[in-house]
Amino acid sequence: MKKISCSLLLLPTLLLQTQQPKKPNAAEGRQAAYRVGEFLRYRIHYGILSAGFVNLTLDERTIDGKTYIHAQGLGYSTGLVHLFFKVADRYETYIDPDNDWPRRFVRRIREGRYTKDIRIDFQQAERIARVQNIKKNTVRQFSLPAKVQDMISAFYFLRNVEASRLQVGAELGLNLFFDNRPYAFKIKVLAADRVKTRFGRINCLKVRPLVADGRVFKDREGVLIYVSRDENRIPIRIEAKLAAGSLRADLVEFKNLAHPIRFSK
């Protein structure tokens, strides 16, 4: 149960492209895929158990006099799972509205007796990440690849990618900085699908993440992600095979979306 909330928060980032998409603007007749005030809630199932929830919210915060888009993910256990293994995690990112890159990332983990408190300040132009371990009172500096994202900012960065670049059969790559190192991922768009939800059937793209293993990309996690085929581009369902059992996360509540969800008949 240790990685329940982390799994949901990390998996959507596997859809990120390394190339920066064009910023939506009125002249192009397109709008951003999300807006401040948006709320997404996912229920996590571990096998037949309802294990917990993850909430994703958007507001605005200021750092050094500049306003950033503040995205926050809160993951927590419930029910029987909470009695045996308590999870209360918080992930935050501060996204620069001028280029969609993260300025700061915060990770606060409370999973049973395991705790972690990390703050990462990104200097994107210099390709530097300054990582502060609050628990250990240490600061380290790391080199970055170009256009790097953290595990939360990537989720929102993706959603402004042009739909024409997410076609069945496409393979896309990403740069992600997590746990003091950059990661290379690739995803493959497998098929168009329909997912039955509590709201109705939703048209989705089914994608599979591939993890870099040397120079070869392999499917090491048994993960499938179903992303809505509309202007919102939000994960509707995430499925993962674990060493013991399986994990599934389903969208169960949403508010203040920038666009209506498209339902299938």
C-alpha positions, 0 to 999 in steps of 0.5 A: 500500500506504500505507493498508492497515492504516489502511483496515481500522481505519477502516472499521468505525467508519463504522457508528457511530450519533451517538445513544448506545445504552442501556448493557446491564445485567442488568435488561434481560436483555442483555449487552455485545457484547464483553469484556476478553480478546477477540482478532480477527485479519484478513488483508488481501489487496491484489488477489491478494497476501496483504498483511498482518494487523490484530490487535484486542485488549481489556484494561484500563488506568488513567489518572489513577486510573480504569480504562478499556477499552483497545482496541488495533489493530496492523497490519503487512505480510507477505510480498512486500509487506513487502519493498517497503513495510513497514507497522507501525502501532499504534492505541489508544483508552481507552474510559470504561466509564461512557459508552462515549466515548473518553478518549484516542487514540494513533496510531503510524504506520510505513509505509515512510519515512512516520511519525506519532505522535499522542496525542489527549486528549478532554474530552467534556463541554467538547467539546474535543480536545487533540492532541499531535504527538509527532514535531513537538513541538506541541500544538493544541486543537480543538472537538468535536461532541457524542458524538464517537468516534475511529476505534477506539472507534467500532468498540466503541461500535457493537457495543452498539447495539440490533439493532433499529436495524440493519435493512435500508434504515436510514440511520445517521449518526456523528461522528468526530474524525480528523486534526485535524478532525471528520467526518460519515458516514452508512451505509446497510444494504443487505441481509442476506447470508451470507459464506463464511469459513474457519469456515463461512457467517456471517449478515451485514448488508451496509452501505455508508458514505457520506461528507459532501461539503458537505451531500450524502453520497456513496459516494466509496470503493467500500466494502462492510462485512459485519457479523455478525448476532449479539450480537457484531456484528463485521466479517466482511469488508471490501471496498474498490475502490482507484485501482489494484486492490482491498483485502479484509480477512477475519476469520481468527481470534477468541478470547474472544468474549462470544457464540458466532458464529451460523453459517448452514446 
